[in-house]
């Protein structure tokens, strides 16, 4: 499992409520949120700031989709 930072109380409460509304566990809900948010972020800005070398498997890489 990858490192996951702790959530603040407020963020945890938000995630919990979203999970309840989706009738899913918080872990699955968090995964869905991460996958969905990709389409709303500026891919060029994310790539410009990226420190990883796994572009072929990156969700922000248009050719990996």
CHARMM-style PDB file with segment names, atoms N, HN, CA, C and O in Angstrom:
ATOM      1  N   UNK     1       0.843  -1.179   0.000  1.00  0.00      PROA
ATOM      2  CA  UNK     1       0.000   0.000   0.000  1.00  0.00      PROA
ATOM      3  C   UNK     1       0.887   1.240   0.000  1.00  0.00      PROA
ATOM      4  O   UNK     1       1.919   1.281   0.668  1.00  0.00      PROA
ATOM      5  N   UNK     2       0.475   2.230  -0.746  1.00  0.00      PROA
ATOM      6  HN  UNK     2      -0.364   2.196  -1.289  1.00  0.00      PROA
ATOM      7  CA  UNK     2       1.197   3.496  -0.820  1.00  0.00      PROA
ATOM      8  C   UNK     2       0.989   4.303   0.457  1.00  0.00      PROA
ATOM      9  O   UNK     2       0.010   4.109   1.178  1.00  0.00      PROA
ATOM     10  N   UNK     3       1.921   5.208   0.723  1.00  0.00      PROA
ATOM     11  HN  UNK     3       2.716   5.366   0.138  1.00  0.00      PROA
ATOM     12  CA  UNK     3       1.801   6.108   1.870  1.00  0.00      PROA
ATOM     13  C   UNK     3       0.588   7.006   1.689  1.00  0.00      PROA
ATOM     14  O   UNK     3       0.390   7.593   0.626  1.00  0.00      PROA
ATOM     15  N   UNK     4      -0.210   7.107   2.720  1.00  0.00      PROA
ATOM     16  HN  UNK     4      -0.050   6.630   3.584  1.00  0.00      PROA
ATOM     17  CA  UNK     4      -1.366   7.989   2.695  1.00  0.00      PROA
ATOM     18  C   UNK     4      -1.299   8.923   3.898  1.00  0.00      PROA
ATOM     19  O   UNK     4      -1.301   8.464   5.040  1.00  0.00      PROA
ATOM     20  N   UNK     5      -1.240  10.223   3.652  1.00  0.00      PROA
ATOM     21  HN  UNK     5      -1.239  10.596   2.724  1.00  0.00      PROA
ATOM     22  CA  UNK     5      -1.196  11.167   4.771  1.00  0.00      PROA
ATOM     23  C   UNK     5      -2.489  11.137   5.574  1.00  0.00      PROA
ATOM     24  O   UNK     5      -3.554  10.806   5.054  1.00  0.00      PROA
ATOM     25  N   UNK     6      -2.376  11.486   6.840  1.00  0.00      PROA
ATOM     26  HN  UNK     6      -1.510  11.755   7.262  1.00  0.00      PROA
ATOM     27  CA  UNK     6      -3.568  11.553   7.682  1.00  0.00      PROA
ATOM     28  C   UNK     6      -4.453  12.712   7.244  1.00  0.00      PROA
ATOM     29  O   UNK     6      -3.971  13.746   6.784  1.00  0.00      PROA
ATOM     30  N   UNK     7      -5.746  12.516   7.398  1.00  0.00      PROA
ATOM     31  HN  UNK     7      -6.138  11.675   7.772  1.00  0.00      PROA
ATOM     32  CA  UNK     7      -6.698  13.574   7.085  1.00  0.00      PROA
ATOM     33  C   UNK     7      -6.958  14.410   8.322  1.00  0.00      PROA
ATOM     34  O   UNK     7      -6.891  13.914   9.447  1.00  0.00      PROA
ATOM     35  N   UNK     8      -7.252  15.671   8.108  1.00  0.00      PROA
ATOM     36  HN  UNK     8      -7.306  16.074   7.194  1.00  0.00      PROA
ATOM     37  CA  UNK     8      -7.687  16.509   9.224  1.00  0.00      PROA
ATOM     38  C   UNK     8      -9.083  16.051   9.640  1.00  0.00      PROA
ATOM     39  O   UNK     8      -9.735  15.307   8.908  1.00  0.00      PROA
ATOM     40  N   UNK     9      -9.535  16.481  10.788  1.00  0.00      PROA
ATOM     41  HN  UNK     9      -9.005  17.086  11.383  1.00  0.00      PROA
ATOM     42  CA  UNK     9     -10.876  16.136  11.252  1.00  0.00      PROA
ATOM     43  C   UNK     9     -11.929  16.612  10.258  1.00  0.00      PROA
ATOM     44  O   UNK     9     -12.888  15.899   9.960  1.00  0.00      PROA
ATOM     45  N   UNK    10     -11.737  17.819   9.752  1.00  0.00      PROA
ATOM     46  HN  UNK    10     -10.958  18.397   9.993  1.00  0.00      PROA
ATOM     47  CA  UNK    10     -12.708  18.391   8.820  1.00  0.00      PROA
ATOM     48  C   UNK    10     -12.739  17.595   7.507  1.00  0.00      PROA
ATOM     49  O   UNK    10     -13.815  17.274   7.004  1.00  0.00      PROA
ATOM     50  N   UNK    11     -11.564  17.277   6.954  1.00  0.00      PROA
ATOM     51  HN  UNK    11     -10.689  17.538   7.363  1.00  0.00      PROA
ATOM     52  CA  UNK    11     -11.509  16.511   5.706  1.00  0.00      PROA
ATOM     53  C   UNK    11     -12.060  15.106   5.887  1.00  0.00      PROA
ATOM     54  O   UNK    11     -12.737  14.575   5.007  1.00  0.00      PROA
ATOM     55  N   UNK    12     -11.768  14.515   7.024  1.00  0.00      PROA
ATOM     56  HN  UNK    12     -11.218  14.947   7.739  1.00  0.00      PROA
ATOM     57  CA  UNK    12     -12.290  13.186   7.314  1.00  0.00      PROA
ATOM     58  C   UNK    12     -13.817  13.208   7.391  1.00  0.00      PROA
ATOM     59  O   UNK    12     -14.477  12.292   6.900  1.00  0.00      PROA
ATOM     60  N   UNK    13     -14.368  14.232   7.996  1.00  0.00      PROA
ATOM     61  HN  UNK    13     -13.831  14.976   8.395  1.00  0.00      PROA
ATOM     62  CA  UNK    13     -15.825  14.362   8.102  1.00  0.00      PROA
ATOM     63  C   UNK    13     -16.456  14.542   6.726  1.00  0.00      PROA
ATOM     64  O   UNK    13     -17.516  13.982   6.447  1.00  0.00      PROA
ATOM     65  N   UNK    14     -15.805  15.320   5.871  1.00  0.00      PROA
ATOM     66  HN  UNK    14     -14.944  15.775   6.098  1.00  0.00      PROA
ATOM     67  CA  UNK    14     -16.316  15.519   4.508  1.00  0.00      PROA
ATOM     68  C   UNK    14     -16.292  14.193   3.754  1.00  0.00      PROA
ATOM     69  O   UNK    14     -17.280  13.809   3.127  1.00  0.00      PROA
ATOM     70  N   UNK    15     -15.163  13.500   3.819  1.00  0.00      PROA
ATOM     71  HN  UNK    15     -14.361  13.812   4.328  1.00  0.00      PROA
ATOM     72  CA  UNK    15     -15.035  12.218   3.125  1.00  0.00      PROA
ATOM     73  C   UNK    15     -16.061  11.212   3.646  1.00  0.00      PROA
ATOM     74  O   UNK    15     -16.677  10.488   2.865  1.00  0.00      PROA
ATOM     75  N   UNK    16     -16.240  11.169   4.952  1.00  0.00      PROA
ATOM     76  HN  UNK    16     -15.739  11.757   5.587  1.00  0.00      PROA
ATOM     77  CA  UNK    16     -17.208  10.249   5.560  1.00  0.00      PROA
ATOM     78  C   UNK    16     -18.614  10.518   5.039  1.00  0.00      PROA
ATOM     79  O   UNK    16     -19.346   9.579   4.723  1.00  0.00      PROA
ATOM     80  N   UNK    17     -18.996  11.773   4.947  1.00  0.00      PROA
ATOM     81  HN  UNK    17     -18.402  12.536   5.203  1.00  0.00      PROA
ATOM     82  CA  UNK    17     -20.341  12.119   4.467  1.00  0.00      PROA
ATOM     83  C   UNK    17     -20.522  11.770   2.986  1.00  0.00      PROA
ATOM     84  O   UNK    17     -21.579  11.294   2.573  1.00  0.00      PROA
ATOM     85  N   UNK    18     -19.467  12.017   2.192  1.00  0.00      PROA
ATOM     86  HN  UNK    18     -18.608  12.403   2.528  1.00  0.00      PROA
ATOM     87  CA  UNK    18     -19.536  11.631   0.786  1.00  0.00      PROA
ATOM     88  C   UNK    18     -19.664  10.115   0.674  1.00  0.00      PROA
ATOM     89  O   UNK    18     -20.456   9.616  -0.125  1.00  0.00      PROA
ATOM     90  N   UNK    19     -18.895   9.387   1.466  1.00  0.00      PROA
ATOM     91  HN  UNK    19     -18.251   9.793   2.116  1.00  0.00      PROA
ATOM     92  CA  UNK    19     -18.947   7.921   1.460  1.00  0.00      PROA
ATOM     93  C   UNK    19     -20.339   7.427   1.843  1.00  0.00      PROA
ATOM     94  O   UNK    19     -20.870   6.511   1.215  1.00  0.00      PROA
ATOM     95  N   UNK    20     -20.918   8.019   2.851  1.00  0.00      PROA
ATOM     96  HN  UNK    20     -20.487   8.764   3.361  1.00  0.00      PROA
ATOM     97  CA  UNK    20     -22.287   7.628   3.252  1.00  0.00      PROA
ATOM     98  C   UNK    20     -23.251   7.850   2.094  1.00  0.00      PROA
ATOM     99  O   UNK    20     -24.105   7.006   1.819  1.00  0.00      PROA
ATOM    100  N   UNK    21     -23.113   8.984   1.417  1.00  0.00      PROA
ATOM    101  HN  UNK    21     -22.420   9.669   1.640  1.00  0.00      PROA
ATOM    102  CA  UNK    21     -24.044   9.297   0.326  1.00  0.00      PROA
ATOM    103  C   UNK    21     -23.875   8.335  -0.849  1.00  0.00      PROA
ATOM    104  O   UNK    21     -24.821   8.101  -1.601  1.00  0.00      PROA
ATOM    105  N   UNK    22     -22.676   7.779  -1.009  1.00  0.00      PROA
ATOM    106  HN  UNK    22     -21.907   7.969  -0.399  1.00  0.00      PROA
ATOM    107  CA  UNK    22     -22.409   6.834  -2.089  1.00  0.00      PROA
ATOM    108  C   UNK    22     -22.611   5.387  -1.636  1.00  0.00      PROA
ATOM    109  O   UNK    22     -22.542   4.454  -2.436  1.00  0.00      PROA
ATOM    110  N   UNK    23     -22.861   5.227  -0.347  1.00  0.00      PROA
ATOM    111  HN  UNK    23     -22.918   5.985   0.303  1.00  0.00      PROA
ATOM    112  CA  UNK    23     -23.027   3.902   0.247  1.00  0.00      PROA
ATOM    113  C   UNK    23     -21.788   3.030  -0.004  1.00  0.00      PROA
ATOM    114  O   UNK    23     -21.892   1.855  -0.356  1.00  0.00      PROA
ATOM    115  N   UNK    24     -20.614   3.649   0.189  1.00  0.00      PROA
ATOM    116  HN  UNK    24     -20.530   4.603   0.475  1.00  0.00      PROA
ATOM    117  CA  UNK    24     -19.331   2.977  -0.008  1.00  0.00      PROA
ATOM    118  C   UNK    24     -18.425   3.232   1.191  1.00  0.00      PROA
ATOM    119  O   UNK    24     -18.640   4.188   1.936  1.00  0.00      PROA
ATOM    120  N   UNK    25     -17.422   2.394   1.383  1.00  0.00      PROA
ATOM    121  HN  UNK    25     -17.247   1.617   0.777  1.00  0.00      PROA
ATOM    122  CA  UNK    25     -16.430   2.679   2.422  1.00  0.00      PROA
ATOM    123  C   UNK    25     -15.634   3.937   2.069  1.00  0.00      PROA
ATOM    124  O   UNK    25     -15.528   4.306   0.899  1.00  0.00      PROA
ATOM    125  N   UNK    26     -15.089   4.576   3.070  1.00  0.00      PROA
ATOM    126  HN  UNK    26     -15.175   4.276   4.020  1.00  0.00      PROA
ATOM    127  CA  UNK    26     -14.310   5.794   2.846  1.00  0.00      PROA
ATOM    128  C   UNK    26     -13.121   5.534   1.924  1.00  0.00      PROA
ATOM    129  O   UNK    26     -12.784   6.391   1.108  1.00  0.00      PROA
ATOM    130  N   UNK    27     -12.484   4.380   2.035  1.00  0.00      PROA
ATOM    131  HN  UNK    27     -12.758   3.684   2.699  1.00  0.00      PROA
ATOM    132  CA  UNK    27     -11.319   4.087   1.207  1.00  0.00      PROA
ATOM    133  C   UNK    27     -11.691   4.035  -0.275  1.00  0.00      PROA
ATOM    134  O   UNK    27     -10.978   4.591  -1.111  1.00  0.00      PROA
ATOM    135  N   UNK    28     -12.784   3.381  -0.601  1.00  0.00      PROA
ATOM    136  HN  UNK    28     -13.363   2.930   0.078  1.00  0.00      PROA
ATOM    137  CA  UNK    28     -13.225   3.309  -1.996  1.00  0.00      PROA
ATOM    138  C   UNK    28     -13.670   4.684  -2.490  1.00  0.00      PROA
ATOM    139  O   UNK    28     -13.400   5.054  -3.633  1.00  0.00      PROA
ATOM    140  N   UNK    29     -14.341   5.427  -1.643  1.00  0.00      PROA
ATOM    141  HN  UNK    29     -14.560   5.126  -0.714  1.00  0.00      PROA
ATOM    142  CA  UNK    29     -14.792   6.768  -1.994  1.00  0.00      PROA
ATOM    143  C   UNK    29     -13.604   7.673  -2.286  1.00  0.00      PROA
ATOM    144  O   UNK    29     -13.629   8.440  -3.248  1.00  0.00      PROA
ATOM    145  N   UNK    30     -12.576   7.589  -1.471  1.00  0.00      PROA
ATOM    146  HN  UNK    30     -12.555   6.966  -0.689  1.00  0.00      PROA
ATOM    147  CA  UNK    30     -11.385   8.405  -1.669  1.00  0.00      PROA
ATOM    148  C   UNK    30     -10.725   8.063  -3.012  1.00  0.00      PROA
ATOM    149  O   UNK    30     -10.293   8.963  -3.732  1.00  0.00      PROA
ATOM    150  N   UNK    31     -10.645   6.796  -3.346  1.00  0.00      PROA
ATOM    151  HN  UNK    31     -10.995   6.065  -2.761  1.00  0.00      PROA
ATOM    152  CA  UNK    31     -10.095   6.376  -4.640  1.00  0.00      PROA
ATOM    153  C   UNK    31     -10.895   6.980  -5.798  1.00  0.00      PROA
ATOM    154  O   UNK    31     -10.319   7.474  -6.768  1.00  0.00      PROA
ATOM    155  N   UNK    32     -12.208   6.936  -5.690  1.00  0.00      PROA
ATOM    156  HN  UNK    32     -12.676   6.535  -4.903  1.00  0.00      PROA
ATOM    157  CA  UNK    32     -13.075   7.487  -6.740  1.00  0.00      PROA
ATOM    158  C   UNK    32     -12.835   8.984  -6.895  1.00  0.00      PROA
ATOM    159  O   UNK    32     -12.740   9.492  -8.012  1.00  0.00      PROA
ATOM    160  N   UNK    33     -12.739   9.680  -5.778  1.00  0.00      PROA
ATOM    161  HN  UNK    33     -12.816   9.267  -4.870  1.00  0.00      PROA
ATOM    162  CA  UNK    33     -12.495  11.125  -5.817  1.00  0.00      PROA
ATOM    163  C   UNK    33     -11.184  11.423  -6.534  1.00  0.00      PROA
ATOM    164  O   UNK    33     -11.130  12.322  -7.373  1.00  0.00      PROA
ATOM    165  N   UNK    34     -10.127  10.678  -6.215  1.00  0.00      PROA
ATOM    166  HN  UNK    34     -10.171   9.947  -5.533  1.00  0.00      PROA
ATOM    167  CA  UNK    34      -8.825  10.904  -6.858  1.00  0.00      PROA
ATOM    168  C   UNK    34      -8.900  10.678  -8.361  1.00  0.00      PROA
ATOM    169  O   UNK    34      -8.316  11.438  -9.133  1.00  0.00      PROA
ATOM    170  N   UNK    35      -9.612   9.645  -8.777  1.00  0.00      PROA
ATOM    171  HN  UNK    35     -10.087   9.029  -8.150  1.00  0.00      PROA
ATOM    172  CA  UNK    35      -9.713   9.365 -10.212  1.00  0.00      PROA
ATOM    173  C   UNK    35     -10.585  10.393 -10.942  1.00  0.00      PROA
ATOM    174  O   UNK    35     -10.316  10.731 -12.094  1.00  0.00      PROA
ATOM    175  N   UNK    36     -11.611  10.879 -10.279  1.00  0.00      PROA
ATOM    176  HN  UNK    36     -11.829  10.604  -9.343  1.00  0.00      PROA
ATOM    177  CA  UNK    36     -12.516  11.842 -10.917  1.00  0.00      PROA
ATOM    178  C   UNK    36     -11.921  13.240 -11.012  1.00  0.00      PROA
ATOM    179  O   UNK    36     -12.193  13.959 -11.974  1.00  0.00      PROA
ATOM    180  N   UNK    37     -11.118  13.638 -10.038  1.00  0.00      PROA
ATOM    181  HN  UNK    37     -10.897  13.055  -9.257  1.00  0.00      PROA
ATOM    182  CA  UNK    37     -10.617  15.019  -9.991  1.00  0.00      PROA
ATOM    183  C   UNK    37      -9.616  15.301 -11.114  1.00  0.00      PROA
ATOM    184  O   UNK    37      -9.385  16.457 -11.467  1.00  0.00      PROA
ATOM    185  N   UNK    38      -9.025  14.243 -11.672  1.00  0.00      PROA
ATOM    186  HN  UNK    38      -9.213  13.303 -11.385  1.00  0.00      PROA
ATOM    187  CA  UNK    38      -8.033  14.415 -12.740  1.00  0.00      PROA
ATOM    188  C   UNK    38      -8.578  15.267 -13.884  1.00  0.00      PROA
ATOM    189  O   UNK    38      -7.852  16.091 -14.438  1.00  0.00      PROA
ATOM    190  N   UNK    39      -9.840  15.077 -14.240  1.00  0.00      PROA
ATOM    191  HN  UNK    39     -10.430  14.407 -13.790  1.00  0.00      PROA
ATOM    192  CA  UNK    39     -10.382  15.825 -15.384  1.00  0.00      PROA
ATOM    193  C   UNK    39     -10.609  17.309 -15.081  1.00  0.00      PROA
ATOM    194  O   UNK    39     -10.836  18.090 -16.006  1.00  0.00      PROA
ATOM    195  N   UNK    40     -10.554  17.711 -13.824  1.00  0.00      PROA
ATOM    196  HN  UNK    40     -10.369  17.077 -13.073  1.00  0.00      PROA
ATOM    197  CA  UNK    40     -10.791  19.108 -13.456  1.00  0.00      PROA
ATOM    198  C   UNK    40      -9.503  19.896 -13.219  1.00  0.00      PROA
ATOM    199  O   UNK    40      -9.543  21.119 -13.087  1.00  0.00      PROA
ATOM    200  N   UNK    41      -8.367  19.208 -13.166  1.00  0.00      PROA
ATOM    201  HN  UNK    41      -8.335  18.214 -13.273  1.00  0.00      PROA
ATOM    202  CA  UNK    41      -7.103  19.881 -12.896  1.00  0.00      PROA
ATOM    203  C   UNK    41      -6.349  20.171 -14.188  1.00  0.00      PROA
ATOM    204  O   UNK    41      -6.546  19.488 -15.193  1.00  0.00      PROA
ATOM    205  N   UNK    42      -5.502  21.166 -14.161  1.00  0.00      PROA
ATOM    206  HN  UNK    42      -5.343  21.721 -13.345  1.00  0.00      PROA
ATOM    207  CA  UNK    42      -4.684  21.533 -15.314  1.00  0.00      PROA
ATOM    208  C   UNK    42      -3.534  20.537 -15.435  1.00  0.00      PROA
ATOM    209  O   UNK    42      -2.578  20.588 -14.662  1.00  0.00      PROA
ATOM    210  N   UNK    43      -3.630  19.643 -16.398  1.00  0.00      PROA
ATOM    211  HN  UNK    43      -4.406  19.602 -17.026  1.00  0.00      PROA
ATOM    212  CA  UNK    43      -2.637  18.591 -16.574  1.00  0.00      PROA
ATOM    213  C   UNK    43      -1.237  19.153 -16.801  1.00  0.00      PROA
ATOM    214  O   UNK    43      -0.259  18.610 -16.287  1.00  0.00      PROA
ATOM    215  N   UNK    44      -1.138  20.224 -17.560  1.00  0.00      PROA
ATOM    216  HN  UNK    44      -1.933  20.665 -17.977  1.00  0.00      PROA
ATOM    217  CA  UNK    44       0.172  20.821 -17.826  1.00  0.00      PROA
ATOM    218  C   UNK    44       0.821  21.323 -16.541  1.00  0.00      PROA
ATOM    219  O   UNK    44       2.023  21.148 -16.340  1.00  0.00      PROA
ATOM    220  N   UNK    45       0.036  21.942 -15.681  1.00  0.00      PROA
ATOM    221  HN  UNK    45      -0.940  22.084 -15.845  1.00  0.00      PROA
ATOM    222  CA  UNK    45       0.575  22.436 -14.412  1.00  0.00      PROA
ATOM    223  C   UNK    45       1.012  21.280 -13.513  1.00  0.00      PROA
ATOM    224  O   UNK    45       2.057  21.346 -12.865  1.00  0.00      PROA
ATOM    225  N   UNK    46       0.202  20.226 -13.484  1.00  0.00      PROA
ATOM    226  HN  UNK    46      -0.646  20.173 -14.011  1.00  0.00      PROA
ATOM    227  CA  UNK    46       0.554  19.056 -12.671  1.00  0.00      PROA
ATOM    228  C   UNK    46       1.848  18.439 -13.198  1.00  0.00      PROA
ATOM    229  O   UNK    46       2.760  18.152 -12.423  1.00  0.00      PROA
ATOM    230  N   UNK    47       1.930  18.237 -14.498  1.00  0.00      PROA
ATOM    231  HN  UNK    47       1.189  18.470 -15.128  1.00  0.00      PROA
ATOM    232  CA  UNK    47       3.125  17.628 -15.093  1.00  0.00      PROA
ATOM    233  C   UNK    47       4.367  18.495 -14.886  1.00  0.00      PROA
ATOM    234  O   UNK    47       5.458  17.979 -14.648  1.00  0.00      PROA
ATOM    235  N   UNK    48       4.195  19.802 -14.977  1.00  0.00      PROA
ATOM    236  HN  UNK    48       3.308  20.221 -15.171  1.00  0.00      PROA
ATOM    237  CA  UNK    48       5.321  20.720 -14.791  1.00  0.00      PROA
ATOM    238  C   UNK    48       5.886  20.613 -13.366  1.00  0.00      PROA
ATOM    239  O   UNK    48       7.093  20.752 -13.164  1.00  0.00      PROA
ATOM    240  N   UNK    49       5.026  20.370 -12.396  1.00  0.00      PROA
ATOM    241  HN  UNK    49       4.046  20.257 -12.560  1.00  0.00      PROA
ATOM    242  CA  UNK    49       5.451  20.293 -11.001  1.00  0.00      PROA
ATOM    243  C   UNK    49       5.834  18.874 -10.566  1.00  0.00      PROA
ATOM    244  O   UNK    49       6.340  18.677  -9.462  1.00  0.00      PROA
ATOM    245  N   UNK    50       5.596  17.904 -11.422  1.00  0.00      PROA
ATOM    246  HN  UNK    50       5.185  18.064 -12.319  1.00  0.00      PROA
ATOM    247  CA  UNK    50       5.791  16.498 -11.068  1.00  0.00      PROA
ATOM    248  C   UNK    50       7.258  16.157 -10.813  1.00  0.00      PROA
ATOM    249  O   UNK    50       8.150  16.646 -11.505  1.00  0.00      PROA
ATOM    250  N   UNK    51       7.492  15.310  -9.807  1.00  0.00      PROA
ATOM    251  HN  UNK    51       6.767  14.912  -9.245  1.00  0.00      PROA
ATOM    252  CA  UNK    51       8.845  14.839  -9.488  1.00  0.00      PROA
ATOM    253  C   UNK    51       8.979  13.339  -9.715  1.00  0.00      PROA
ATOM    254  O   UNK    51       9.990  12.737  -9.352  1.00  0.00      PROA
ATOM    255  N   UNK    52       7.972  12.749 -10.306  1.00  0.00      PROA
ATOM    256  HN  UNK    52       7.151  13.238 -10.600  1.00  0.00      PROA
ATOM    257  CA  UNK    52       7.948  11.308 -10.547  1.00  0.00      PROA
ATOM    258  C   UNK    52       8.427  11.021 -11.964  1.00  0.00      PROA
ATOM    259  O   UNK    52       8.454  11.920 -12.805  1.00  0.00      PROA
ATOM    260  N   UNK    53       8.798   9.801 -12.228  1.00  0.00      PROA
ATOM    261  HN  UNK    53       8.776   9.070 -11.546  1.00  0.00      PROA
ATOM    262  CA  UNK    53       9.267   9.410 -13.557  1.00  0.00      PROA
ATOM    263  C   UNK    53       8.373   8.342 -14.190  1.00  0.00      PROA
ATOM    264  O   UNK    53       8.794   7.669 -15.131  1.00  0.00      PROA
ATOM    265  N   UNK    54       7.169   8.182 -13.695  1.00  0.00      PROA
ATOM    266  HN  UNK    54       6.827   8.729 -12.930  1.00  0.00      PROA
ATOM    267  CA  UNK    54       6.253   7.150 -14.186  1.00  0.00      PROA
ATOM    268  C   UNK    54       5.175   7.743 -15.095  1.00  0.00      PROA
ATOM    269  O   UNK    54       3.985   7.530 -14.866  1.00  0.00      PROA
ATOM    270  N   UNK    55       5.580   8.469 -16.100  1.00  0.00      PROA
ATOM    271  HN  UNK    55       6.547   8.642 -16.285  1.00  0.00      PROA
ATOM    272  CA  UNK    55       4.625   9.137 -16.994  1.00  0.00      PROA
ATOM    273  C   UNK    55       3.729   8.153 -17.739  1.00  0.00      PROA
ATOM    274  O   UNK    55       2.571   8.465 -18.018  1.00  0.00      PROA
ATOM    275  N   UNK    56       4.240   6.986 -18.061  1.00  0.00      PROA
ATOM    276  HN  UNK    56       5.181   6.733 -17.835  1.00  0.00      PROA
ATOM    277  CA  UNK    56       3.456   6.011 -18.829  1.00  0.00      PROA
ATOM    278  C   UNK    56       2.220   5.514 -18.084  1.00  0.00      PROA
ATOM    279  O   UNK    56       1.239   5.112 -18.710  1.00  0.00      PROA
ATOM    280  N   UNK    57       2.262   5.538 -16.762  1.00  0.00      PROA
ATOM    281  HN  UNK    57       3.060   5.864 -16.254  1.00  0.00      PROA
ATOM    282  CA  UNK    57       1.123   5.056 -15.970  1.00  0.00      PROA
ATOM    283  C   UNK    57       0.383   6.184 -15.252  1.00  0.00      PROA
ATOM    284  O   UNK    57      -0.524   5.927 -14.460  1.00  0.00      PROA
ATOM    285  N   UNK    58       0.758   7.402 -15.521  1.00  0.00      PROA
ATOM    286  HN  UNK    58       1.495   7.611 -16.164  1.00  0.00      PROA
ATOM    287  CA  UNK    58       0.177   8.550 -14.828  1.00  0.00      PROA
ATOM    288  C   UNK    58      -1.200   8.913 -15.387  1.00  0.00      PROA
ATOM    289  O   UNK    58      -1.402   8.945 -16.601  1.00  0.00      PROA
ATOM    290  N   UNK    59      -2.131   9.183 -14.490  1.00  0.00      PROA
ATOM    291  HN  UNK    59      -1.967   9.157 -13.504  1.00  0.00      PROA
ATOM    292  CA  UNK    59      -3.485   9.564 -14.891  1.00  0.00      PROA
ATOM    293  C   UNK    59      -3.517  10.913 -15.609  1.00  0.00      PROA
ATOM    294  O   UNK    59      -4.466  11.204 -16.336  1.00  0.00      PROA
ATOM    295  N   UNK    60      -2.499  11.726 -15.411  1.00  0.00      PROA
ATOM    296  HN  UNK    60      -1.728  11.489 -14.820  1.00  0.00      PROA
ATOM    297  CA  UNK    60      -2.450  13.039 -16.054  1.00  0.00      PROA
ATOM    298  C   UNK    60      -1.833  12.980 -17.445  1.00  0.00      PROA
ATOM    299  O   UNK    60      -1.865  13.969 -18.177  1.00  0.00      PROA
ATOM    300  N   UNK    61      -1.282  11.853 -17.812  1.00  0.00      PROA
ATOM    301  HN  UNK    61      -1.256  11.049 -17.218  1.00  0.00      PROA
ATOM    302  CA  UNK    61      -0.695  11.653 -19.134  1.00  0.00      PROA
ATOM    303  C   UNK    61      -1.808  11.219 -20.081  1.00  0.00      PROA
ATOM    304  O   UNK    61      -2.362  10.131 -19.931  1.00  0.00      PROA
ATOM    305  N   UNK    62      -2.132  12.053 -21.041  1.00  0.00      PROA
ATOM    306  HN  UNK    62      -1.682  12.938 -21.163  1.00  0.00      PROA
ATOM    307  CA  UNK    62      -3.237  11.770 -21.972  1.00  0.00      PROA
ATOM    308  C   UNK    62      -3.056  10.451 -22.703  1.00  0.00      PROA
ATOM    309  O   UNK    62      -4.047   9.795 -23.023  1.00  0.00      PROA
ATOM    310  N   UNK    63      -1.839  10.044 -22.973  1.00  0.00      PROA
ATOM    311  HN  UNK    63      -1.034  10.577 -22.713  1.00  0.00      PROA
ATOM    312  CA  UNK    63      -1.631   8.809 -23.722  1.00  0.00      PROA
ATOM    313  C   UNK    63      -1.817   7.567 -22.855  1.00  0.00      PROA
ATOM    314  O   UNK    63      -1.889   6.459 -23.385  1.00  0.00      PROA
ATOM    315  N   UNK    64      -1.896   7.731 -21.519  1.00  0.00      PROA
ATOM    316  HN  UNK    64      -1.837   8.632 -21.088  1.00  0.00      PROA
ATOM    317  CA  UNK    64      -2.084   6.572 -20.642  1.00  0.00      PROA
ATOM    318  C   UNK    64      -3.546   6.281 -20.378  1.00  0.00      PROA
ATOM    319  O   UNK    64      -3.879   5.244 -19.804  1.00  0.00      PROA
ATOM    320  N   UNK    65      -4.430   7.192 -20.795  1.00  0.00      PROA
ATOM    321  HN  UNK    65      -4.159   8.034 -21.262  1.00  0.00      PROA
ATOM    322  CA  UNK    65      -5.859   7.047 -20.523  1.00  0.00      PROA
ATOM    323  C   UNK    65      -6.517   6.066 -21.447  1.00  0.00      PROA
ATOM    324  OT1 UNK    65      -7.722   5.833 -21.344  1.00  0.00      PROA
TER     325      UNK     65
END
